[in-house]
């Protein structure tokens, strides 16, 4: 044990209470181990799906002792939570960046379609992205995180709507934003489940959203 006032040389520190992490790496070597574990988690998700996802499979894929995995993550749900947070953060950040252009967008149809297309591509091309979204349906903690991230998207869209259509009240902008986000998330999730042809679903979703937005111009 280090003496009082002496800085610990342990290569990781305990995560804050309530975190899905047991410990957060503070040295390059331990951070590399965590990244290897997370990469292996995505590989297992891709190859075995949520049904075959467990800590032993991940540890084997990462070529680490399962005890090393448990040093950083409490269980398999903690791994899924870490991956889901990273995936959803990328999605929300992308949408927020797109919304910064919304107020000055002339071709509204093109903007909506491109935004939806890239959000779908993020799901389909991110390793494990589709599996993670589908896991929301069966893992309560991920469902709660999904709701939280959707709220961030809806808040950002509500602000953008009010800026583009200042005649629309903030209360109505908020309600419209949540309806659009809910419809978009549900439609993209269905595509991820293999329900519906992507091009057709994207076309119809785009037409629906654009038609709705045009009613706000009067």
CNS distance restraints for C-alpha pairs under 8 A (distance, minus, plus):
assign (resid   2 and name CA) (resid   6 and name CA) 5.73 0.50 0.50
assign (resid   2 and name CA) (resid   7 and name CA) 7.02 0.50 0.50
assign (resid   2 and name CA) (resid   8 and name CA) 6.03 0.50 0.50
assign (resid  11 and name CA) (resid  25 and name CA) 6.40 0.50 0.50
assign (resid  11 and name CA) (resid  26 and name CA) 5.82 0.50 0.50
assign (resid  11 and name CA) (resid  27 and name CA) 5.49 0.50 0.50
assign (resid  11 and name CA) (resid  30 and name CA) 6.69 0.50 0.50
assign (resid  12 and name CA) (resid  23 and name CA) 6.06 0.50 0.50
assign (resid  12 and name CA) (resid  24 and name CA) 5.62 0.50 0.50
assign (resid  12 and name CA) (resid  25 and name CA) 4.42 0.50 0.50
assign (resid  12 and name CA) (resid  26 and name CA) 5.26 0.50 0.50
assign (resid  12 and name CA) (resid  27 and name CA) 7.07 0.50 0.50
assign (resid  12 and name CA) (resid  30 and name CA) 7.29 0.50 0.50
assign (resid  13 and name CA) (resid  23 and name CA) 5.38 0.50 0.50
assign (resid  13 and name CA) (resid  24 and name CA) 5.57 0.50 0.50
assign (resid  13 and name CA) (resid  25 and name CA) 6.60 0.50 0.50
assign (resid  13 and name CA) (resid  26 and name CA) 7.04 0.50 0.50
assign (resid  14 and name CA) (resid  22 and name CA) 6.11 0.50 0.50
assign (resid  14 and name CA) (resid  23 and name CA) 4.36 0.50 0.50
assign (resid  14 and name CA) (resid  24 and name CA) 6.38 0.50 0.50
assign (resid  15 and name CA) (resid  19 and name CA) 6.34 0.50 0.50
assign (resid  15 and name CA) (resid  21 and name CA) 5.94 0.50 0.50
assign (resid  15 and name CA) (resid  22 and name CA) 5.55 0.50 0.50
assign (resid  15 and name CA) (resid  23 and name CA) 4.69 0.50 0.50
assign (resid  15 and name CA) (resid  24 and name CA) 5.75 0.50 0.50
assign (resid  20 and name CA) (resid  73 and name CA) 6.64 0.50 0.50
assign (resid  20 and name CA) (resid  74 and name CA) 6.60 0.50 0.50
assign (resid  20 and name CA) (resid  78 and name CA) 4.95 0.50 0.50
assign (resid  20 and name CA) (resid  79 and name CA) 7.94 0.50 0.50
assign (resid  20 and name CA) (resid  81 and name CA) 7.15 0.50 0.50
assign (resid  20 and name CA) (resid  82 and name CA) 7.54 0.50 0.50
assign (resid  21 and name CA) (resid  72 and name CA) 5.67 0.50 0.50
assign (resid  21 and name CA) (resid  73 and name CA) 4.88 0.50 0.50
assign (resid  21 and name CA) (resid  74 and name CA) 6.44 0.50 0.50
assign (resid  21 and name CA) (resid  78 and name CA) 6.73 0.50 0.50
assign (resid  22 and name CA) (resid  70 and name CA) 7.60 0.50 0.50
assign (resid  22 and name CA) (resid  71 and name CA) 6.25 0.50 0.50
assign (resid  22 and name CA) (resid  72 and name CA) 4.80 0.50 0.50
assign (resid  22 and name CA) (resid  73 and name CA) 5.28 0.50 0.50
assign (resid  22 and name CA) (resid  74 and name CA) 5.97 0.50 0.50
assign (resid  23 and name CA) (resid  71 and name CA) 6.62 0.50 0.50
assign (resid  23 and name CA) (resid  72 and name CA) 4.82 0.50 0.50
assign (resid  23 and name CA) (resid  73 and name CA) 7.35 0.50 0.50
assign (resid  24 and name CA) (resid  72 and name CA) 6.70 0.50 0.50
assign (resid  25 and name CA) (resid  30 and name CA) 5.34 0.50 0.50
assign (resid  25 and name CA) (resid  31 and name CA) 5.16 0.50 0.50
assign (resid  25 and name CA) (resid  34 and name CA) 7.65 0.50 0.50
assign (resid  26 and name CA) (resid  30 and name CA) 7.08 0.50 0.50
assign (resid  26 and name CA) (resid  31 and name CA) 6.92 0.50 0.50
assign (resid  27 and name CA) (resid  31 and name CA) 6.21 0.50 0.50
assign (resid  28 and name CA) (resid  32 and name CA) 6.13 0.50 0.50
assign (resid  29 and name CA) (resid  33 and name CA) 6.47 0.50 0.50
assign (resid  30 and name CA) (resid  34 and name CA) 6.37 0.50 0.50
assign (resid  31 and name CA) (resid  35 and name CA) 6.23 0.50 0.50
assign (resid  32 and name CA) (resid  36 and name CA) 6.14 0.50 0.50
assign (resid  33 and name CA) (resid  37 and name CA) 6.25 0.50 0.50
assign (resid  34 and name CA) (resid  38 and name CA) 6.22 0.50 0.50
assign (resid  34 and name CA) (resid  69 and name CA) 7.98 0.50 0.50
assign (resid  34 and name CA) (resid  72 and name CA) 7.43 0.50 0.50
assign (resid  35 and name CA) (resid  39 and name CA) 6.06 0.50 0.50
assign (resid  36 and name CA) (resid  40 and name CA) 6.09 0.50 0.50
assign (resid  36 and name CA) (resid  62 and name CA) 5.86 0.50 0.50
assign (resid  37 and name CA) (resid  41 and name CA) 6.12 0.50 0.50
assign (resid  37 and name CA) (resid  58 and name CA) 6.81 0.50 0.50
assign (resid  37 and name CA) (resid  59 and name CA) 6.97 0.50 0.50
assign (resid  37 and name CA) (resid  62 and name CA) 5.38 0.50 0.50
assign (resid  37 and name CA) (resid  69 and name CA) 7.14 0.50 0.50
assign (resid  38 and name CA) (resid  42 and name CA) 6.44 0.50 0.50
assign (resid  38 and name CA) (resid  79 and name CA) 7.28 0.50 0.50
assign (resid  38 and name CA) (resid  83 and name CA) 7.27 0.50 0.50
assign (resid  39 and name CA) (resid  43 and name CA) 6.37 0.50 0.50
assign (resid  39 and name CA) (resid  62 and name CA) 7.65 0.50 0.50
assign (resid  40 and name CA) (resid  44 and name CA) 6.17 0.50 0.50
assign (resid  40 and name CA) (resid  58 and name CA) 5.62 0.50 0.50
assign (resid  40 and name CA) (resid  59 and name CA) 7.65 0.50 0.50
assign (resid  40 and name CA) (resid  61 and name CA) 5.41 0.50 0.50
assign (resid  40 and name CA) (resid  62 and name CA) 5.12 0.50 0.50
assign (resid  41 and name CA) (resid  45 and name CA) 6.17 0.50 0.50
assign (resid  41 and name CA) (resid  53 and name CA) 7.91 0.50 0.50
assign (resid  41 and name CA) (resid  58 and name CA) 5.40 0.50 0.50
assign (resid  41 and name CA) (resid  61 and name CA) 7.91 0.50 0.50
assign (resid  41 and name CA) (resid  79 and name CA) 7.30 0.50 0.50
assign (resid  42 and name CA) (resid  46 and name CA) 6.10 0.50 0.50
assign (resid  42 and name CA) (resid  83 and name CA) 7.95 0.50 0.50
assign (resid  42 and name CA) (resid 127 and name CA) 6.06 0.50 0.50
assign (resid  42 and name CA) (resid 128 and name CA) 5.49 0.50 0.50
assign (resid  43 and name CA) (resid  47 and name CA) 6.16 0.50 0.50
assign (resid  43 and name CA) (resid  61 and name CA) 7.80 0.50 0.50
assign (resid  43 and name CA) (resid 127 and name CA) 7.46 0.50 0.50
assign (resid  43 and name CA) (resid 128 and name CA) 7.58 0.50 0.50
assign (resid  44 and name CA) (resid  48 and name CA) 5.56 0.50 0.50
assign (resid  44 and name CA) (resid  49 and name CA) 6.98 0.50 0.50
assign (resid  44 and name CA) (resid  52 and name CA) 7.61 0.50 0.50
assign (resid  44 and name CA) (resid  53 and name CA) 6.25 0.50 0.50
assign (resid  44 and name CA) (resid  57 and name CA) 7.02 0.50 0.50
assign (resid  44 and name CA) (resid  58 and name CA) 6.41 0.50 0.50
assign (resid  44 and name CA) (resid  61 and name CA) 7.43 0.50 0.50
assign (resid  45 and name CA) (resid  49 and name CA) 4.58 0.50 0.50
assign (resid  45 and name CA) (resid  50 and name CA) 6.04 0.50 0.50
assign (resid  45 and name CA) (resid  52 and name CA) 7.64 0.50 0.50
assign (resid  45 and name CA) (resid  53 and name CA) 6.15 0.50 0.50
assign (resid  45 and name CA) (resid 128 and name CA) 5.62 0.50 0.50
assign (resid  45 and name CA) (resid 131 and name CA) 6.87 0.50 0.50
assign (resid  46 and name CA) (resid 127 and name CA) 6.58 0.50 0.50
assign (resid  46 and name CA) (resid 128 and name CA) 5.32 0.50 0.50
assign (resid  46 and name CA) (resid 131 and name CA) 7.57 0.50 0.50
assign (resid  48 and name CA) (resid  52 and name CA) 4.91 0.50 0.50
assign (resid  48 and name CA) (resid  53 and name CA) 6.54 0.50 0.50
assign (resid  49 and name CA) (resid  53 and name CA) 6.35 0.50 0.50
assign (resid  49 and name CA) (resid 131 and name CA) 6.58 0.50 0.50
assign (resid  50 and name CA) (resid 131 and name CA) 6.77 0.50 0.50
assign (resid  50 and name CA) (resid 135 and name CA) 6.99 0.50 0.50
assign (resid  52 and name CA) (resid  57 and name CA) 7.96 0.50 0.50
assign (resid  53 and name CA) (resid  57 and name CA) 6.73 0.50 0.50
assign (resid  53 and name CA) (resid  58 and name CA) 7.46 0.50 0.50
assign (resid  53 and name CA) (resid  76 and name CA) 7.51 0.50 0.50
assign (resid  54 and name CA) (resid  58 and name CA) 6.38 0.50 0.50
assign (resid  54 and name CA) (resid  76 and name CA) 5.65 0.50 0.50
assign (resid  55 and name CA) (resid  59 and name CA) 6.00 0.50 0.50
assign (resid  55 and name CA) (resid  66 and name CA) 6.97 0.50 0.50
assign (resid  55 and name CA) (resid  69 and name CA) 7.60 0.50 0.50
assign (resid  55 and name CA) (resid  75 and name CA) 6.84 0.50 0.50
assign (resid  55 and name CA) (resid  76 and name CA) 5.54 0.50 0.50
assign (resid  56 and name CA) (resid  60 and name CA) 6.12 0.50 0.50
assign (resid  56 and name CA) (resid  66 and name CA) 6.28 0.50 0.50
assign (resid  57 and name CA) (resid  61 and name CA) 6.16 0.50 0.50
assign (resid  58 and name CA) (resid  62 and name CA) 6.03 0.50 0.50
assign (resid  59 and name CA) (resid  63 and name CA) 5.83 0.50 0.50
assign (resid  59 and name CA) (resid  64 and name CA) 5.25 0.50 0.50
assign (resid  59 and name CA) (resid  65 and name CA) 6.13 0.50 0.50
assign (resid  59 and name CA) (resid  66 and name CA) 5.29 0.50 0.50
assign (resid  59 and name CA) (resid  69 and name CA) 6.60 0.50 0.50
assign (resid  60 and name CA) (resid  64 and name CA) 6.47 0.50 0.50
assign (resid  60 and name CA) (resid  65 and name CA) 7.68 0.50 0.50
assign (resid  60 and name CA) (resid  66 and name CA) 7.93 0.50 0.50
assign (resid  64 and name CA) (resid  68 and name CA) 6.48 0.50 0.50
assign (resid  64 and name CA) (resid  69 and name CA) 7.25 0.50 0.50
assign (resid  65 and name CA) (resid  69 and name CA) 6.82 0.50 0.50
assign (resid  66 and name CA) (resid  70 and name CA) 6.32 0.50 0.50
assign (resid  67 and name CA) (resid  71 and name CA) 6.22 0.50 0.50
assign (resid  68 and name CA) (resid  72 and name CA) 7.08 0.50 0.50
assign (resid  69 and name CA) (resid  73 and name CA) 6.05 0.50 0.50
assign (resid  70 and name CA) (resid  74 and name CA) 5.62 0.50 0.50
assign (resid  70 and name CA) (resid  75 and name CA) 6.90 0.50 0.50
assign (resid  73 and name CA) (resid  78 and name CA) 5.77 0.50 0.50
assign (resid  73 and name CA) (resid  79 and name CA) 6.43 0.50 0.50
assign (resid  74 and name CA) (resid  78 and name CA) 5.88 0.50 0.50
assign (resid  75 and name CA) (resid  79 and name CA) 6.80 0.50 0.50
assign (resid  76 and name CA) (resid  80 and name CA) 6.34 0.50 0.50
assign (resid  77 and name CA) (resid  81 and name CA) 5.97 0.50 0.50
assign (resid  78 and name CA) (resid  82 and name CA) 6.26 0.50 0.50
assign (resid  79 and name CA) (resid  83 and name CA) 6.33 0.50 0.50
assign (resid  80 and name CA) (resid  84 and name CA) 5.93 0.50 0.50
assign (resid  80 and name CA) (resid 132 and name CA) 7.47 0.50 0.50
assign (resid  81 and name CA) (resid  85 and name CA) 6.04 0.50 0.50
assign (resid  81 and name CA) (resid 141 and name CA) 7.75 0.50 0.50
assign (resid  81 and name CA) (resid 142 and name CA) 6.47 0.50 0.50
assign (resid  82 and name CA) (resid  86 and name CA) 6.40 0.50 0.50
assign (resid  83 and name CA) (resid  87 and name CA) 6.18 0.50 0.50
assign (resid  83 and name CA) (resid 132 and name CA) 7.87 0.50 0.50
assign (resid  84 and name CA) (resid  88 and name CA) 5.95 0.50 0.50
assign (resid  84 and name CA) (resid 132 and name CA) 6.27 0.50 0.50
assign (resid  84 and name CA) (resid 133 and name CA) 7.97 0.50 0.50
assign (resid  84 and name CA) (resid 142 and name CA) 7.39 0.50 0.50
assign (resid  85 and name CA) (resid  89 and name CA) 5.87 0.50 0.50
assign (resid  85 and name CA) (resid 145 and name CA) 7.65 0.50 0.50
assign (resid  86 and name CA) (resid  90 and name CA) 6.36 0.50 0.50
assign (resid  87 and name CA) (resid  91 and name CA) 6.45 0.50 0.50
assign (resid  87 and name CA) (resid 129 and name CA) 6.94 0.50 0.50
assign (resid  88 and name CA) (resid  92 and name CA) 6.07 0.50 0.50
assign (resid  88 and name CA) (resid 146 and name CA) 7.69 0.50 0.50
assign (resid  88 and name CA) (resid 149 and name CA) 6.70 0.50 0.50
assign (resid  89 and name CA) (resid  93 and name CA) 5.95 0.50 0.50
assign (resid  89 and name CA) (resid 149 and name CA) 7.73 0.50 0.50
assign (resid  90 and name CA) (resid  94 and name CA) 6.09 0.50 0.50
assign (resid  91 and name CA) (resid  95 and name CA) 6.34 0.50 0.50
assign (resid  91 and name CA) (resid 119 and name CA) 6.82 0.50 0.50
assign (resid  91 and name CA) (resid 122 and name CA) 7.31 0.50 0.50
assign (resid  92 and name CA) (resid  96 and name CA) 6.13 0.50 0.50
assign (resid  92 and name CA) (resid 149 and name CA) 7.03 0.50 0.50
assign (resid  92 and name CA) (resid 152 and name CA) 7.28 0.50 0.50
assign (resid  92 and name CA) (resid 153 and name CA) 5.99 0.50 0.50
assign (resid  93 and name CA) (resid  97 and name CA) 6.20 0.50 0.50
assign (resid  94 and name CA) (resid  98 and name CA) 6.27 0.50 0.50
assign (resid  95 and name CA) (resid  99 and name CA) 6.09 0.50 0.50
assign (resid  95 and name CA) (resid 115 and name CA) 7.52 0.50 0.50
assign (resid  95 and name CA) (resid 153 and name CA) 7.11 0.50 0.50
assign (resid  96 and name CA) (resid 100 and name CA) 6.53 0.50 0.50
assign (resid  96 and name CA) (resid 153 and name CA) 7.28 0.50 0.50
assign (resid  96 and name CA) (resid 156 and name CA) 6.39 0.50 0.50
assign (resid  96 and name CA) (resid 157 and name CA) 7.93 0.50 0.50
assign (resid  97 and name CA) (resid 101 and name CA) 7.50 0.50 0.50
assign (resid  98 and name CA) (resid 102 and name CA) 6.84 0.50 0.50
assign (resid  98 and name CA) (resid 115 and name CA) 7.24 0.50 0.50
assign (resid  99 and name CA) (resid 103 and name CA) 7.70 0.50 0.50
assign (resid  99 and name CA) (resid 156 and name CA) 7.45 0.50 0.50
assign (resid  99 and name CA) (resid 157 and name CA) 6.87 0.50 0.50
assign (resid  99 and name CA) (resid 160 and name CA) 6.32 0.50 0.50
assign (resid 100 and name CA) (resid 160 and name CA) 7.51 0.50 0.50
assign (resid 101 and name CA) (resid 105 and name CA) 6.14 0.50 0.50
assign (resid 102 and name CA) (resid 111 and name CA) 7.82 0.50 0.50
assign (resid 102 and name CA) (resid 160 and name CA) 6.65 0.50 0.50
assign (resid 102 and name CA) (resid 164 and name CA) 7.40 0.50 0.50
assign (resid 103 and name CA) (resid 160 and name CA) 6.63 0.50 0.50
assign (resid 103 and name CA) (resid 161 and name CA) 7.80 0.50 0.50
assign (resid 103 and name CA) (resid 163 and name CA) 6.40 0.50 0.50
assign (resid 103 and name CA) (resid 164 and name CA) 4.79 0.50 0.50
assign (resid 104 and name CA) (resid 164 and name CA) 7.85 0.50 0.50
assign (resid 105 and name CA) (resid 111 and name CA) 7.19 0.50 0.50
assign (resid 107 and name CA) (resid 111 and name CA) 6.33 0.50 0.50
assign (resid 108 and name CA) (resid 112 and name CA) 6.19 0.50 0.50
assign (resid 108 and name CA) (resid 210 and name CA) 7.01 0.50 0.50
assign (resid 109 and name CA) (resid 113 and name CA) 6.17 0.50 0.50
assign (resid 109 and name CA) (resid 206 and name CA) 7.08 0.50 0.50
assign (resid 109 and name CA) (resid 207 and name CA) 7.71 0.50 0.50
assign (resid 109 and name CA) (resid 210 and name CA) 6.09 0.50 0.50
assign (resid 110 and name CA) (resid 114 and name CA) 5.98 0.50 0.50
assign (resid 111 and name CA) (resid 115 and name CA) 6.06 0.50 0.50
assign (resid 112 and name CA) (resid 116 and name CA) 6.21 0.50 0.50
assign (resid 112 and name CA) (resid 206 and name CA) 6.15 0.50 0.50
assign (resid 112 and name CA) (resid 209 and name CA) 7.75 0.50 0.50
assign (resid 112 and name CA) (resid 210 and name CA) 7.26 0.50 0.50
assign (resid 113 and name CA) (resid 117 and name CA) 6.04 0.50 0.50
assign (resid 113 and name CA) (resid 202 and name CA) 7.13 0.50 0.50
assign (resid 113 and name CA) (resid 203 and name CA) 7.42 0.50 0.50
assign (resid 113 and name CA) (resid 206 and name CA) 5.57 0.50 0.50
assign (resid 114 and name CA) (resid 118 and name CA) 6.17 0.50 0.50
assign (resid 115 and name CA) (resid 119 and name CA) 6.23 0.50 0.50
assign (resid 116 and name CA) (resid 120 and name CA) 6.14 0.50 0.50
assign (resid 116 and name CA) (resid 184 and name CA) 7.83 0.50 0.50
assign (resid 116 and name CA) (resid 202 and name CA) 6.97 0.50 0.50
assign (resid 116 and name CA) (resid 206 and name CA) 7.72 0.50 0.50
assign (resid 117 and name CA) (resid 121 and name CA) 6.14 0.50 0.50
assign (resid 117 and name CA) (resid 202 and name CA) 7.15 0.50 0.50
assign (resid 118 and name CA) (resid 122 and name CA) 6.11 0.50 0.50
assign (resid 119 and name CA) (resid 123 and name CA) 6.70 0.50 0.50
assign (resid 120 and name CA) (resid 124 and name CA) 6.32 0.50 0.50
assign (resid 120 and name CA) (resid 188 and name CA) 6.23 0.50 0.50
assign (resid 121 and name CA) (resid 125 and name CA) 5.65 0.50 0.50
assign (resid 121 and name CA) (resid 126 and name CA) 7.86 0.50 0.50
assign (resid 122 and name CA) (resid 126 and name CA) 5.59 0.50 0.50
assign (resid 122 and name CA) (resid 129 and name CA) 7.37 0.50 0.50
assign (resid 123 and name CA) (resid 129 and name CA) 4.80 0.50 0.50
assign (resid 123 and name CA) (resid 130 and name CA) 5.34 0.50 0.50
assign (resid 123 and name CA) (resid 133 and name CA) 7.96 0.50 0.50
assign (resid 123 and name CA) (resid 192 and name CA) 7.39 0.50 0.50
assign (resid 124 and name CA) (resid 129 and name CA) 6.38 0.50 0.50
assign (resid 124 and name CA) (resid 130 and name CA) 6.04 0.50 0.50
assign (resid 124 and name CA) (resid 192 and name CA) 7.15 0.50 0.50
assign (resid 125 and name CA) (resid 129 and name CA) 7.27 0.50 0.50
assign (resid 126 and name CA) (resid 130 and name CA) 7.87 0.50 0.50
assign (resid 128 and name CA) (resid 132 and name CA) 6.01 0.50 0.50
assign (resid 129 and name CA) (resid 133 and name CA) 6.31 0.50 0.50
assign (resid 130 and name CA) (resid 134 and name CA) 6.20 0.50 0.50
assign (resid 130 and name CA) (resid 189 and name CA) 7.94 0.50 0.50
assign (resid 130 and name CA) (resid 192 and name CA) 5.60 0.50 0.50
assign (resid 130 and name CA) (resid 193 and name CA) 7.73 0.50 0.50
assign (resid 131 and name CA) (resid 135 and name CA) 6.08 0.50 0.50
assign (resid 132 and name CA) (resid 136 and name CA) 6.80 0.50 0.50
assign (resid 133 and name CA) (resid 137 and name CA) 7.91 0.50 0.50
assign (resid 133 and name CA) (resid 189 and name CA) 6.99 0.50 0.50
assign (resid 134 and name CA) (resid 138 and name CA) 7.82 0.50 0.50
assign (resid 134 and name CA) (resid 189 and name CA) 7.28 0.50 0.50
assign (resid 134 and name CA) (resid 192 and name CA) 7.74 0.50 0.50
assign (resid 134 and name CA) (resid 193 and name CA) 7.34 0.50 0.50
assign (resid 135 and name CA) (resid 139 and name CA) 6.04 0.50 0.50
assign (resid 135 and name CA) (resid 142 and name CA) 7.27 0.50 0.50
assign (resid 136 and name CA) (resid 140 and name CA) 7.01 0.50 0.50
assign (resid 136 and name CA) (resid 142 and name CA) 5.09 0.50 0.50
assign (resid 136 and name CA) (resid 143 and name CA) 4.66 0.50 0.50
assign (resid 136 and name CA) (resid 146 and name CA) 7.05 0.50 0.50
assign (resid 137 and name CA) (resid 143 and name CA) 6.60 0.50 0.50
assign (resid 138 and name CA) (resid 143 and name CA) 7.90 0.50 0.50
assign (resid 139 and name CA) (resid 143 and name CA) 6.33 0.50 0.50
assign (resid 140 and name CA) (resid 144 and name CA) 6.29 0.50 0.50
assign (resid 141 and name CA) (resid 145 and name CA) 6.39 0.50 0.50
assign (resid 142 and name CA) (resid 146 and name CA) 6.01 0.50 0.50
assign (resid 143 and name CA) (resid 147 and name CA) 6.25 0.50 0.50
assign (resid 144 and name CA) (resid 148 and name CA) 6.26 0.50 0.50
assign (resid 145 and name CA) (resid 149 and name CA) 6.22 0.50 0.50
assign (resid 146 and name CA) (resid 150 and name CA) 6.10 0.50 0.50
assign (resid 147 and name CA) (resid 151 and name CA) 6.16 0.50 0.50
assign (resid 148 and name CA) (resid 152 and name CA) 6.59 0.50 0.50
assign (resid 149 and name CA) (resid 153 and name CA) 6.45 0.50 0.50
assign (resid 150 and name CA) (resid 154 and name CA) 6.08 0.50 0.50
assign (resid 150 and name CA) (resid 181 and name CA) 7.02 0.50 0.50
assign (resid 150 and name CA) (resid 182 and name CA) 7.92 0.50 0.50
assign (resid 151 and name CA) (resid 155 and name CA) 6.05 0.50 0.50
assign (resid 151 and name CA) (resid 178 and name CA) 7.76 0.50 0.50
assign (resid 152 and name CA) (resid 156 and name CA) 6.27 0.50 0.50
assign (resid 153 and name CA) (resid 157 and name CA) 6.17 0.50 0.50
assign (resid 153 and name CA) (resid 181 and name CA) 7.22 0.50 0.50
assign (resid 154 and name CA) (resid 158 and name CA) 5.98 0.50 0.50
assign (resid 154 and name CA) (resid 174 and name CA) 7.34 0.50 0.50
assign (resid 154 and name CA) (resid 177 and name CA) 5.24 0.50 0.50
assign (resid 154 and name CA) (resid 178 and name CA) 5.24 0.50 0.50
assign (resid 154 and name CA) (resid 181 and name CA) 6.10 0.50 0.50
assign (resid 155 and name CA) (resid 159 and name CA) 6.34 0.50 0.50
assign (resid 155 and name CA) (resid 174 and name CA) 7.06 0.50 0.50
assign (resid 155 and name CA) (resid 177 and name CA) 7.38 0.50 0.50
assign (resid 156 and name CA) (resid 160 and name CA) 6.37 0.50 0.50
assign (resid 157 and name CA) (resid 161 and name CA) 6.04 0.50 0.50
assign (resid 157 and name CA) (resid 177 and name CA) 5.58 0.50 0.50
assign (resid 158 and name CA) (resid 162 and name CA) 6.22 0.50 0.50
assign (resid 158 and name CA) (resid 170 and name CA) 7.52 0.50 0.50
assign (resid 158 and name CA) (resid 173 and name CA) 5.12 0.50 0.50
assign (resid 158 and name CA) (resid 174 and name CA) 4.81 0.50 0.50
assign (resid 158 and name CA) (resid 175 and name CA) 7.91 0.50 0.50
assign (resid 158 and name CA) (resid 176 and name CA) 7.39 0.50 0.50
assign (resid 158 and name CA) (resid 177 and name CA) 5.07 0.50 0.50
assign (resid 158 and name CA) (resid 178 and name CA) 7.91 0.50 0.50
assign (resid 159 and name CA) (resid 163 and name CA) 6.30 0.50 0.50
assign (resid 159 and name CA) (resid 170 and name CA) 8.00 0.50 0.50
assign (resid 159 and name CA) (resid 173 and name CA) 7.58 0.50 0.50
assign (resid 159 and name CA) (resid 174 and name CA) 7.87 0.50 0.50
assign (resid 160 and name CA) (resid 164 and name CA) 6.26 0.50 0.50
assign (resid 161 and name CA) (resid 165 and name CA) 5.80 0.50 0.50
assign (resid 161 and name CA) (resid 166 and name CA) 7.82 0.50 0.50
assign (resid 161 and name CA) (resid 173 and name CA) 6.01 0.50 0.50
assign (resid 161 and name CA) (resid 177 and name CA) 7.64 0.50 0.50
assign (resid 162 and name CA) (resid 166 and name CA) 5.02 0.50 0.50
assign (resid 162 and name CA) (resid 167 and name CA) 7.75 0.50 0.50
assign (resid 162 and name CA) (resid 168 and name CA) 6.38 0.50 0.50
assign (resid 162 and name CA) (resid 169 and name CA) 7.16 0.50 0.50
assign (resid 162 and name CA) (resid 170 and name CA) 6.21 0.50 0.50
assign (resid 162 and name CA) (resid 173 and name CA) 5.95 0.50 0.50
assign (resid 165 and name CA) (resid 216 and name CA) 6.78 0.50 0.50
assign (resid 165 and name CA) (resid 217 and name CA) 6.84 0.50 0.50
assign (resid 168 and name CA) (resid 172 and name CA) 6.54 0.50 0.50
assign (resid 168 and name CA) (resid 173 and name CA) 6.46 0.50 0.50
assign (resid 168 and name CA) (resid 216 and name CA) 7.19 0.50 0.50
assign (resid 169 and name CA) (resid 173 and name CA) 6.16 0.50 0.50
assign (resid 170 and name CA) (resid 174 and name CA) 6.08 0.50 0.50
assign (resid 171 and name CA) (resid 175 and name CA) 6.44 0.50 0.50
assign (resid 172 and name CA) (resid 176 and name CA) 6.12 0.50 0.50
assign (resid 173 and name CA) (resid 177 and name CA) 6.02 0.50 0.50
assign (resid 174 and name CA) (resid 178 and name CA) 6.37 0.50 0.50
assign (resid 175 and name CA) (resid 179 and name CA) 6.36 0.50 0.50
assign (resid 176 and name CA) (resid 180 and name CA) 6.20 0.50 0.50
assign (resid 177 and name CA) (resid 181 and name CA) 6.13 0.50 0.50
assign (resid 178 and name CA) (resid 182 and name CA) 5.94 0.50 0.50
assign (resid 179 and name CA) (resid 183 and name CA) 6.09 0.50 0.50
assign (resid 180 and name CA) (resid 184 and name CA) 5.99 0.50 0.50
assign (resid 180 and name CA) (resid 209 and name CA) 7.00 0.50 0.50
assign (resid 181 and name CA) (resid 185 and name CA) 5.96 0.50 0.50
assign (resid 182 and name CA) (resid 186 and name CA) 6.09 0.50 0.50
assign (resid 183 and name CA) (resid 187 and name CA) 6.08 0.50 0.50
assign (resid 184 and name CA) (resid 188 and name CA) 6.11 0.50 0.50
assign (resid 184 and name CA) (resid 205 and name CA) 7.31 0.50 0.50
assign (resid 185 and name CA) (resid 189 and name CA) 5.98 0.50 0.50
assign (resid 186 and name CA) (resid 190 and name CA) 6.25 0.50 0.50
assign (resid 187 and name CA) (resid 191 and name CA) 6.51 0.50 0.50
assign (resid 187 and name CA) (resid 201 and name CA) 7.24 0.50 0.50
assign (resid 187 and name CA) (resid 205 and name CA) 7.70 0.50 0.50
assign (resid 188 and name CA) (resid 192 and name CA) 6.27 0.50 0.50
assign (resid 189 and name CA) (resid 193 and name CA) 6.29 0.50 0.50
assign (resid 190 and name CA) (resid 194 and name CA) 6.45 0.50 0.50
assign (resid 190 and name CA) (resid 195 and name CA) 5.17 0.50 0.50
assign (resid 190 and name CA) (resid 196 and name CA) 7.05 0.50 0.50
assign (resid 191 and name CA) (resid 195 and name CA) 5.18 0.50 0.50
assign (resid 191 and name CA) (resid 196 and name CA) 5.86 0.50 0.50
assign (resid 191 and name CA) (resid 197 and name CA) 7.02 0.50 0.50
assign (resid 191 and name CA) (resid 198 and name CA) 6.06 0.50 0.50
assign (resid 191 and name CA) (resid 201 and name CA) 7.82 0.50 0.50
assign (resid 196 and name CA) (resid 200 and name CA) 7.56 0.50 0.50
assign (resid 196 and name CA) (resid 201 and name CA) 6.57 0.50 0.50
assign (resid 197 and name CA) (resid 201 and name CA) 6.11 0.50 0.50
assign (resid 198 and name CA) (resid 202 and name CA) 5.95 0.50 0.50
assign (resid 199 and name CA) (resid 203 and name CA) 6.05 0.50 0.50
assign (resid 200 and name CA) (resid 204 and name CA) 6.21 0.50 0.50
assign (resid 201 and name CA) (resid 205 and name CA) 5.97 0.50 0.50
assign (resid 202 and name CA) (resid 206 and name CA) 5.94 0.50 0.50
assign (resid 203 and name CA) (resid 207 and name CA) 6.21 0.50 0.50
assign (resid 204 and name CA) (resid 208 and name CA) 6.13 0.50 0.50
assign (resid 205 and name CA) (resid 209 and name CA) 6.22 0.50 0.50
assign (resid 206 and name CA) (resid 210 and name CA) 6.03 0.50 0.50
assign (resid 207 and name CA) (resid 211 and name CA) 5.97 0.50 0.50
assign (resid 208 and name CA) (resid 212 and name CA) 6.24 0.50 0.50
assign (resid 209 and name CA) (resid 213 and name CA) 6.19 0.50 0.50
assign (resid 210 and name CA) (resid 214 and name CA) 6.16 0.50 0.50
assign (resid 211 and name CA) (resid 215 and name CA) 6.75 0.50 0.50
assign (resid 212 and name CA) (resid 216 and name CA) 7.26 0.50 0.50
assign (resid 213 and name CA) (resid 217 and name CA) 7.32 0.50 0.50
assign (resid 214 and name CA) (resid 218 and name CA) 7.94 0.50 0.50
